[in-house]
Amino acid sequence: MKIGIIGGGSIGLLFAGYLAEQHDVTIYTRTEHQANEINKLGVTIEKKNTSKTYKVQAVVASASVIGEEIIFIAVKQYILAEVLSQTSDLEKVQTVCFLQNGMSHINMIDKLKNPSILLGVVEHGALKINESTVIHTGVGRTKLGVFKGKNEAIDSRLTDFPFEFHENWYEIVTSKLIANAVINPLTALYRVKNGELLENRYFHNQMKTLFHEITRVVPSGGEIWELLTTILKNTAENKSSMLRDIEEGRKTEIDAILGYVIDEARKKNEGVVITQFLFDSIKGIERKGG
């Protein structure tokens, strides 16, 4: 199968490497330098005490994606609109799968004309260490749901890299949204690894309060709290992506995560004082530059 991956960050590299073991993979990168590095060196995935390099073709993001059977879009939420507008021939690809955090892109992708659109939730932990190398810090799953059309591009035999299919895309996306909305801003504000939210009782109290506030606004299933605590246990030694963004002085995805919750609260005339506090705090730290 011909697979395209837009985005050369940690998740883009992780998907490119694992999928290239059995498929023809092209990664579309923001810079020509990264494309050249990948073409020269391949994509290397390090996991525990192992390291493996995969042959992956790379081109700059302005190249046409025509001919790809499926495109995975693995870029940050806040540049998604720009990426969609600049990707050549995206509308000619049968299946497009979005792997963003948050939910502010739902209205955006609803306007796309592609026959099949999938939404994915990535539970893997990954850390990019250079232009062609990523550390697989936490092994998880990629949950997929059909947003539009039907899934004809991906099945469980696509790769040993596990995919899990769900009937209800909204349920899997909101579950991830709630987990991100609780874990990311708290760890970024407190500057702690994920496990501290369970181990420090004061942080844990705030996590519970924030969770209950968010789930009043965003409908969720009954096992979200259990999912949240499981994620924290499995990634106890990891830094959240938002904390890493803050430490590196990068823009965060707070608008797509807590911004979405705040917008939903306004529609329902619900007060979300802690959510607003965290949103303003992270935006303020962003402006300060970390």
N, C-alpha and C positions, 0 to 999 in steps of 0.2 A: 504494500500500500504506500502511496505517496502522501507524506504527512508534512505539513508546514507548521512551524512554531514561530509566532511573532513575539519577540522579546528575548533578550539575552541575559536576563537576570537569573537569580538562583533557581526559580521554578522552571523557567524556559530551558536552562541548561540541563536540569534534572530530567525533564521530560525528553529532551532531545537525545540525551545519552541512552537512557533505558529503551526508548522506542526504536532507536537506530540499530539495536541488536537484531531486530527482525524486520525492519521496514526502511524505506528510502526516506530519510528525514532531511529537511532543509530548515535551518533556523534563520530568521530575518532579524538582523541586528540594527541598532540605532547608528552605530559607527562602522565605517569601513575598516578601522583598525581591529575591532573585535572580530569582524567577519574574516579578515586575513589570518588572525591568530587561530581561529577555529579551523579554517581550511588547512592550515599548516600543522596544527598540533592535535586536532580532534577535540572531543569533549571528554574530560576526565572526571569521573565520579569517585570520591573517596568516602568510604564507609567503614567505621571502626578501624580495623588494621588492614583493610584491603584498598586497592586502587585499581581502577580499570578505565582504559581509554577507548572511546567509540569513534568510529569514522562518521562525521556529520558534515554535510555541505552547508556553507553559510553565505548569505548575500545581504546587502544592505536592505533596510526596510522599504525603500522606494521601489524595489524590484517587483515585477508582477507576480502574483500568487496563482495565476491561471495554471491549471494542470494539477494542482493539489487536490486530493480527494477529501481531505479534512484539514482545517486550520485550527490550531489551538492558539488563542490569544492570551498571552501570559505577561501582560504589562500592568503597571500600577493603574488603579482606578482613575487617578487625576489626569492621566495623559491618554485615556482611552478614546475620547472624542477626536483628538488630534490624530491618533493612530488609525482610526477608522476612516477618517477623511483622506489620509495620505496613502492608504494601502491600495495599490493598483489591482483592479479586477477582482476585488474581494467578493463582489456580488455574483461572480461566475463560479464560485466554489460551492459545491453541494452542501457541505456541512461545516458550520463554524461553532467552535466550543469556547466559551468564555470562562476564565479561571480567576476572576477578580474577587477580592474581598469586598464586603459591603453590598449595598443594593441600589445605589444611586444610578447604576447603569441600566436598570430594567427598562425604563422608558426609552432610553437611547437605542437599545438593541431591538425593541419592539418594532422599530421603523425599518429594519433591514429586510431585504427581499430574498435572502437565501432560503432555499427550500427547507432546510433543517437547521435549527439553532439549539445547541445544548448549553446547559449551565453546569459548571463543575465546581466542586468544593474540594480543595486540596488539603489533606491532613498531614502531609509529609512535612518534616522540618528540613530546611536546606539553607546553606550558607555559601554564597559565592566568594571565592578567595582570589580569583583573577579572571581574566577575560574568557578562559576556557575550562576552568576547574571549579567544581562545586563539591562541598561536603554534604553528604546525606546524613543530617544530624538526628533525624527521627523518622523511622519507617512507619508509614500509615497507609491510607487508602485515598483514592480519588473517587468521590461520589458524583454521579452524573444524573441529570434529569433532563427530559425533553421540554424545552420552552416552546418550540414551534416545529411542526412537521413530525418526523419520526426518526428514530435512530437506526440508520442503516450502515454507519461507518465504523462503529466501535462495538465489539463484543468482548466477552471475557477471554477470548483466544488472541486478542490483539497483541498481547505481550505478557511477560511474567510480571510486569509492573502493574499492580492490581487496580482494576476499575470495578466499581460497584454501582449498579443501576437502580434507580428509584422512580416510582411512578409520579411522585409529587415533587416537582422541582422547588416549589415554594417552601416546602418543609425543610429540605436539606439546606437551602440557601439561608433561610432565617435561623436555622440552628447554628450555622457557622457565623452569621452576623452577630448573634447574641454572644457566642463565645469570644469573638473578636472584640465586641463592644465592652465586654467585662475585662478581659485579660490585657489587651493592648494598651488602653489609656492608663490603667492603674500601674502596670509595670513600667510604663514610660515616665509617669509622674514620679513614682517612688524610686526609679532607677534600680530595679531589682529583677532577678531572674524569675521565671514563671512560678517555680516551687514556693517562693516566699509568700505568695498569696494564700497558700494553704498553711504554711508553717508559722507565720507571724499572725497571732490572733487578732491584732488590730487591723492589719491589712485584710484578713479574712472577714472581719465584720463589715468592712466597707465593700468588699466583693459581694457579700450577701445582699446588702442594702441596694447596691447598684443593680444586681441581677433582678431583684424584685421590681425595681422601678422600671427597668427596660422591658421586662416581660408583661407589664401592665399595658404597654404600648404596642409591642410586637408580638402577635400571637405565636404560640409555640406548643410543641408537644409536651407530654408529661415527664420526659426523661432528660430534659435539657440540663438540669443541674448536675445529674449524674455524668452526662457527657462532658460538661465543663470541668468537673473535678478529675475525670479520667484524663482529659487533655493535659491538665496541670501536672498530674502525677507522671504522665509519660514524657513530658517536656520540662521536668522540674529544673534541669540544669541549663535549659535554653533561654536565650533572650528573645523576647517577642520582636516581630519585625518593626513595630513602632518604636520600641526602645532603641533598636539598632539605627533606625532612621534619625532619631533624636541625637544619638551619640555621634553620628556622622554628619550632622548638620543638614540632613535632607528633609524635604517636604514629606509629611506623613499622609496616611489615608484617613485621617480623622473625619474629613468632610463626608466621605462615603460610608463611614461606619456610624459614628455618633451623630453626624449631621443628618443622616437618614432617620435615626431615632427621634431626633428633635423635630424634624418635619412631620413625622407621623404623629407625634404628641400634639403638635399644633392642630392637626386635622381633627383629633379626637378631644381637643380641649383638656388635655391632661398636663399636669405639672411634672416636670422632670428636672428638679433642682440639681441633683448630683450629676446627672448627665450633662447639663448645661455647664456646671462648674468644671467638669473634666474637659469638655469641649473647649471652653475658653482657656483653660490652663495649657492644653497642648498647643492650641493656636498661638498663645503667647510665647511659649517656649520656642516654637517654630520661628516666630518673628525675631526672637532674640538670637536665633542661630544655634540652639542647643544649649 
